[in-house]
Amino acid sequence: HLLIKFGSVDGGVSRNADHHPAFFAVYNMETTDIVAFYQNSAEDLYQLFEQFSDHFTVSSSSTFMNFVTSHSNSVHAIEQLKYMKNKSNSFSQFVKKMLTSLPVS
């Protein structure tokens, strides 16, 4: 599967996700089908990001993957993420902010 990010180039560089809408498609390379399509504020995509962020940022074939710390594999990082989530004014805005860290295609 591939995660493909659709959006403006400015949205990939900017820290403010409000002015740069983005969409994400999960593409199955074997069947050539789009499995899922998300807006950058989708809670479903955020849940996947929270659970599997290592797979979004580092190649699974990399020998260094075991040394990457993220909220997917660290109790301390997930606690920090929960704190940030609880501290935010709007969950939708928090989701947009977190999903801007996904790599640009």
Backbone as JSON Lines, residues from 0, in Angstrom:
{"i":0,"aa":"H","n":[0.83,-1.18,0.0],"ca":[0.0,0.0,0.0],"c":[0.88,1.25,0.0]}
{"i":1,"aa":"L","n":[0.39,2.28,-0.61],"ca":[1.04,3.59,-0.6],"c":[0.09,4.6,0.04]}
{"i":2,"aa":"L","n":[0.67,5.52,0.79],"ca":[-0.1,6.65,1.29],"c":[0.3,7.84,0.43]}
{"i":3,"aa":"I","n":[-0.66,8.37,-0.3],"ca":[-0.4,9.48,-1.22],"c":[-1.07,10.72,-0.67]}
{"i":4,"aa":"K","n":[-0.28,11.78,-0.55],"ca":[-0.79,13.04,-0.02],"c":[-1.05,13.99,-1.18]}
{"i":5,"aa":"F","n":[-2.26,14.52,-1.24],"ca":[-2.64,15.49,-2.26],"c":[-2.82,16.84,-1.58]}
{"i":6,"aa":"G","n":[-2.17,17.85,-2.11],"ca":[-2.3,19.19,-1.55],"c":[-1.33,20.13,-2.24]}
{"i":7,"aa":"S","n":[-1.39,21.38,-1.84],"ca":[-0.51,22.37,-2.45],"c":[0.91,22.21,-1.9]}
{"i":8,"aa":"V","n":[1.87,22.67,-2.65],"ca":[3.26,22.64,-2.21],"c":[3.42,23.5,-0.96]}
{"i":9,"aa":"D","n":[2.71,24.63,-0.91],"ca":[2.79,25.51,0.25],"c":[2.31,24.81,1.51]}
{"i":10,"aa":"G","n":[1.35,23.93,1.38],"ca":[0.83,23.2,2.53],"c":[1.83,22.23,3.11]}
{"i":11,"aa":"G","n":[2.75,21.74,2.31],"ca":[3.78,20.83,2.79],"c":[4.88,21.54,3.55]}
{"i":12,"aa":"V","n":[5.03,22.83,3.31],"ca":[6.09,23.6,3.94],"c":[5.56,24.42,5.11]}
{"i":13,"aa":"S","n":[4.32,24.84,5.03],"ca":[3.73,25.72,6.03],"c":[3.37,24.97,7.3]}
{"i":14,"aa":"R","n":[3.48,25.63,8.43],"ca":[3.07,25.06,9.71],"c":[1.57,25.23,9.94]}
{"i":15,"aa":"N","n":[0.95,26.13,9.2],"ca":[-0.48,26.41,9.39],"c":[-1.29,25.56,8.41]}
{"i":16,"aa":"A","n":[-1.92,24.52,8.93],"ca":[-2.66,23.58,8.08],"c":[-4.05,24.1,7.7]}
{"i":17,"aa":"D","n":[-4.51,25.17,8.37],"ca":[-5.86,25.68,8.12],"c":[-6.04,26.21,6.71]}
{"i":18,"aa":"H","n":[-5.04,26.89,6.19],"ca":[-5.16,27.55,4.89],"c":[-4.76,26.66,3.71]}
{"i":19,"aa":"H","n":[-4.3,25.45,4.01],"ca":[-3.83,24.55,2.96],"c":[-4.49,23.18,3.12]}
{"i":20,"aa":"P","n":[-5.68,23.01,2.54],"ca":[-6.34,21.7,2.67],"c":[-5.53,20.61,1.98]}
{"i":21,"aa":"A","n":[-5.6,19.43,2.52],"ca":[-4.9,18.29,1.94],"c":[-5.79,17.06,2.04]}
{"i":22,"aa":"F","n":[-5.53,16.12,1.17],"ca":[-6.25,14.86,1.16],"c":[-5.23,13.73,1.08]}
{"i":23,"aa":"F","n":[-5.6,12.58,1.61],"ca":[-4.72,11.42,1.61],"c":[-5.47,10.24,1.01]}
{"i":24,"aa":"A","n":[-4.79,9.51,0.17],"ca":[-5.37,8.3,-0.43],"c":[-4.47,7.11,-0.07]}
{"i":25,"aa":"V","n":[-5.09,6.02,0.29],"ca":[-4.38,4.77,0.5],"c":[-4.58,3.95,-0.76]}
{"i":26,"aa":"Y","n":[-3.49,3.68,-1.45],"ca":[-3.52,3.04,-2.76],"c":[-2.93,1.64,-2.67]}
{"i":27,"aa":"N","n":[-3.68,0.64,-3.13],"ca":[-3.21,-0.73,-3.17],"c":[-2.51,-0.96,-4.5]}
{"i":28,"aa":"M","n":[-1.22,-1.19,-4.47],"ca":[-0.43,-1.32,-5.7],"c":[-0.72,-2.62,-6.45]}
{"i":29,"aa":"E","n":[-1.13,-3.66,-5.73],"ca":[-1.4,-4.94,-6.38],"c":[-2.7,-4.91,-7.18]}
{"i":30,"aa":"T","n":[-3.73,-4.32,-6.59],"ca":[-5.03,-4.31,-7.26],"c":[-5.28,-3.0,-8.01]}
{"i":31,"aa":"T","n":[-4.39,-2.05,-7.86],"ca":[-4.5,-0.7,-8.44],"c":[-5.79,0.0,-8.06]}
{"i":32,"aa":"D","n":[-6.21,-0.21,-6.82],"ca":[-7.42,0.42,-6.29],"c":[-7.06,1.41,-5.19]}
{"i":33,"aa":"I","n":[-7.87,2.43,-5.06],"ca":[-7.77,3.31,-3.9],"c":[-8.6,2.68,-2.8]}
{"i":34,"aa":"V","n":[-7.95,2.3,-1.72],"ca":[-8.59,1.59,-0.62],"c":[-9.35,2.57,0.28]}
{"i":35,"aa":"A","n":[-8.77,3.75,0.5],"ca":[-9.41,4.73,1.38],"c":[-8.98,6.12,0.94]}
{"i":36,"aa":"F","n":[-9.82,7.1,1.26],"ca":[-9.55,8.49,0.91],"c":[-9.94,9.34,2.13]}
{"i":37,"aa":"Y","n":[-9.02,10.19,2.58],"ca":[-9.23,10.96,3.8],"c":[-8.96,12.43,3.56]}
{"i":38,"aa":"Q","n":[-9.66,13.28,4.31],"ca":[-9.32,14.7,4.38],"c":[-8.31,14.86,5.51]}
{"i":39,"aa":"N","n":[-7.54,15.97,5.5],"ca":[-6.49,16.12,6.51],"c":[-7.03,16.33,7.93]}
{"i":40,"aa":"S","n":[-8.32,16.34,8.12],"ca":[-8.88,16.45,9.47],"c":[-9.58,15.15,9.9]}
{"i":41,"aa":"A","n":[-9.38,14.08,9.15],"ca":[-10.07,12.81,9.42],"c":[-9.53,12.13,10.67]}
{"i":42,"aa":"E","n":[-10.42,11.87,11.61],"ca":[-10.02,11.2,12.84],"c":[-9.57,9.77,12.59]}
{"i":43,"aa":"D","n":[-10.15,9.1,11.6],"ca":[-9.75,7.73,11.26],"c":[-8.28,7.67,10.84]}
{"i":44,"aa":"L","n":[-7.88,8.62,10.01],"ca":[-6.48,8.65,9.56],"c":[-5.57,9.0,10.72]}
{"i":45,"aa":"Y","n":[-6.01,9.89,11.59],"ca":[-5.19,10.22,12.76],"c":[-4.98,8.99,13.64]}
{"i":46,"aa":"Q","n":[-6.02,8.18,13.82],"ca":[-5.87,6.97,14.63],"c":[-4.82,6.03,14.03]}
{"i":47,"aa":"L","n":[-4.83,5.91,12.7],"ca":[-3.81,5.08,12.03],"c":[-2.43,5.69,12.23]}
{"i":48,"aa":"F","n":[-2.34,7.01,12.1],"ca":[-1.08,7.72,12.3],"c":[-0.56,7.5,13.72]}
{"i":49,"aa":"E","n":[-1.45,7.56,14.69],"ca":[-1.04,7.4,16.09],"c":[-0.52,5.99,16.35]}
{"i":50,"aa":"Q","n":[-1.15,4.99,15.75],"ca":[-0.76,3.6,15.99],"c":[0.44,3.16,15.15]}
{"i":51,"aa":"F","n":[0.56,3.69,13.93],"ca":[1.57,3.17,13.0],"c":[2.48,4.25,12.44]}
{"i":52,"aa":"S","n":[2.79,5.27,13.22],"ca":[3.57,6.39,12.67],"c":[4.94,5.95,12.15]}
{"i":53,"aa":"D","n":[5.52,4.92,12.73],"ca":[6.82,4.43,12.25],"c":[6.76,4.02,10.79]}
{"i":54,"aa":"H","n":[5.65,3.45,10.37],"ca":[5.51,2.98,9.0],"c":[5.33,4.13,8.02]}
{"i":55,"aa":"F","n":[4.89,5.28,8.51],"ca":[4.72,6.45,7.64],"c":[6.03,7.19,7.4]}
{"i":56,"aa":"T","n":[6.96,7.09,8.33],"ca":[8.15,7.94,8.26],"c":[9.44,7.21,7.92]}
{"i":57,"aa":"V","n":[9.56,5.94,8.26],"ca":[10.82,5.22,8.07],"c":[10.53,3.94,7.28]}
{"i":58,"aa":"S","n":[11.39,3.65,6.35],"ca":[11.24,2.41,5.59],"c":[11.37,1.21,6.51]}
{"i":59,"aa":"S","n":[10.44,0.26,6.4],"ca":[10.48,-0.92,7.26],"c":[11.68,-1.81,6.95]}
{"i":60,"aa":"S","n":[12.3,-1.64,5.79],"ca":[13.47,-2.44,5.46],"c":[14.75,-1.84,6.04]}
{"i":61,"aa":"S","n":[14.65,-0.66,6.62],"ca":[15.81,0.0,7.19],"c":[16.27,-0.71,8.45]}
{"i":62,"aa":"T","n":[17.57,-0.89,8.59],"ca":[18.11,-1.52,9.8],"c":[18.0,-0.6,11.01]}
{"i":63,"aa":"F","n":[17.79,0.69,10.76],"ca":[17.71,1.66,11.85],"c":[16.3,1.83,12.4]}
{"i":64,"aa":"M","n":[15.32,1.14,11.83],"ca":[13.93,1.32,12.27],"c":[13.76,0.98,13.75]}
{"i":65,"aa":"N","n":[14.53,0.04,14.25],"ca":[14.42,-0.34,15.66],"c":[14.87,0.77,16.61]}
{"i":66,"aa":"F","n":[15.59,1.77,16.09],"ca":[16.12,2.82,16.93],"c":[15.34,4.13,16.84]}
{"i":67,"aa":"V","n":[14.3,4.16,16.04],"ca":[13.49,5.36,15.88],"c":[12.45,5.4,16.99]}
{"i":68,"aa":"T","n":[12.42,6.52,17.71],"ca":[11.45,6.68,18.79],"c":[10.28,7.51,18.28]}
{"i":69,"aa":"S","n":[9.09,7.0,18.49],"ca":[7.89,7.73,18.11],"c":[6.78,7.36,19.07]}
{"i":70,"aa":"H","n":[5.62,7.98,18.92],"ca":[4.51,7.65,19.79],"c":[3.93,6.27,19.48]}
{"i":71,"aa":"S","n":[4.4,5.63,18.42],"ca":[3.96,4.26,18.12],"c":[4.71,3.23,18.95]}
{"i":72,"aa":"N","n":[5.91,3.58,19.41],"ca":[6.72,2.58,20.1],"c":[7.31,3.04,21.43]}
{"i":73,"aa":"S","n":[6.91,4.21,21.92],"ca":[7.46,4.73,23.17],"c":[6.35,5.18,24.1]}
{"i":74,"aa":"V","n":[6.38,4.66,25.31],"ca":[5.39,5.03,26.32],"c":[5.48,6.52,26.63]}
{"i":75,"aa":"H","n":[6.7,7.04,26.69],"ca":[6.89,8.46,27.02],"c":[6.39,9.36,25.9]}
{"i":76,"aa":"A","n":[6.63,8.96,24.66],"ca":[6.17,9.76,23.52],"c":[4.65,9.75,23.41]}
{"i":77,"aa":"I","n":[4.01,8.62,23.7],"ca":[2.54,8.57,23.63],"c":[1.93,9.41,24.75]}
{"i":78,"aa":"E","n":[2.57,9.44,25.91],"ca":[2.09,10.3,26.99],"c":[2.19,11.77,26.62]}
{"i":79,"aa":"Q","n":[3.28,12.15,25.97],"ca":[3.44,13.53,25.51],"c":[2.38,13.87,24.46]}
{"i":80,"aa":"L","n":[2.11,12.94,23.56],"ca":[1.1,13.16,22.54],"c":[-0.29,13.32,23.18]}
{"i":81,"aa":"K","n":[-0.61,12.48,24.16],"ca":[-1.89,12.59,24.86],"c":[-2.02,13.94,25.57]}
{"i":82,"aa":"Y","n":[-0.92,14.4,26.16],"ca":[-0.92,15.69,26.82],"c":[-1.21,16.81,25.82]}
{"i":83,"aa":"M","n":[-0.54,16.75,24.67],"ca":[-0.76,17.76,23.63],"c":[-2.21,17.7,23.13]}
{"i":84,"aa":"K","n":[-2.75,16.5,22.98],"ca":[-4.12,16.33,22.5],"c":[-5.12,16.93,23.5]}
{"i":85,"aa":"N","n":[-4.91,16.67,24.78],"ca":[-5.81,17.19,25.81],"c":[-5.68,18.7,25.96]}
{"i":86,"aa":"K","n":[-4.51,19.23,25.68],"ca":[-4.25,20.66,25.83],"c":[-4.83,21.48,24.67]}
{"i":87,"aa":"S","n":[-5.01,20.87,23.53],"ca":[-5.47,21.6,22.34],"c":[-6.92,22.07,22.51]}
{"i":88,"aa":"N","n":[-7.23,23.19,21.88],"ca":[-8.58,23.75,21.95],"c":[-9.57,22.99,21.08]}
{"i":89,"aa":"S","n":[-9.11,22.51,19.93],"ca":[-9.97,21.84,18.97],"c":[-9.31,20.55,18.51]}
{"i":90,"aa":"F","n":[-10.02,19.44,18.66],"ca":[-9.45,18.15,18.23],"c":[-9.21,18.14,16.72]}
{"i":91,"aa":"S","n":[-10.12,18.76,15.97],"ca":[-9.97,18.82,14.52],"c":[-8.7,19.56,14.13]}
{"i":92,"aa":"Q","n":[-8.42,20.67,14.79],"ca":[-7.2,21.43,14.51],"c":[-5.96,20.64,14.92]}
{"i":93,"aa":"F","n":[-6.06,19.91,16.04],"ca":[-4.95,19.08,16.49],"c":[-4.63,18.01,15.46]}
{"i":94,"aa":"V","n":[-5.67,17.36,14.92],"ca":[-5.49,16.32,13.91],"c":[-4.8,16.91,12.68]}
{"i":95,"aa":"K","n":[-5.27,18.04,12.2],"ca":[-4.64,18.69,11.04],"c":[-3.17,18.98,11.29]}
{"i":96,"aa":"K","n":[-2.88,19.5,12.48],"ca":[-1.49,19.84,12.82],"c":[-0.61,18.59,12.84]}
{"i":97,"aa":"M","n":[-1.11,17.51,13.41],"ca":[-0.31,16.28,13.5],"c":[-0.11,15.65,12.12]}
{"i":98,"aa":"L","n":[-1.15,15.7,11.27],"ca":[-1.03,15.07,9.96],"c":[-0.16,15.87,9.0]}
{"i":99,"aa":"T","n":[0.16,17.13,9.33],"ca":[1.1,17.87,8.49],"c":[2.51,17.28,8.58]}
{"i":100,"aa":"S","n":[2.76,16.49,9.62],"ca":[4.08,15.88,9.75],"c":[4.26,14.66,8.86]}
{"i":101,"aa":"L","n":[3.19,14.2,8.23],"ca":[3.34,13.09,7.29],"c":[4.18,13.54,6.1]}
{"i":102,"aa":"P","n":[4.98,12.66,5.56],"ca":[5.86,13.05,4.47],"c":[5.1,13.51,3.22]}
{"i":103,"aa":"V","n":[5.7,14.46,2.51],"ca":[5.14,14.95,1.27],"c":[5.53,13.99,0.17]}
{"i":104,"aa":"S","n":[4.57,13.65,-0.69],"ca":[4.83,12.69,-1.78],"c":[5.87,13.24,-2.73]}
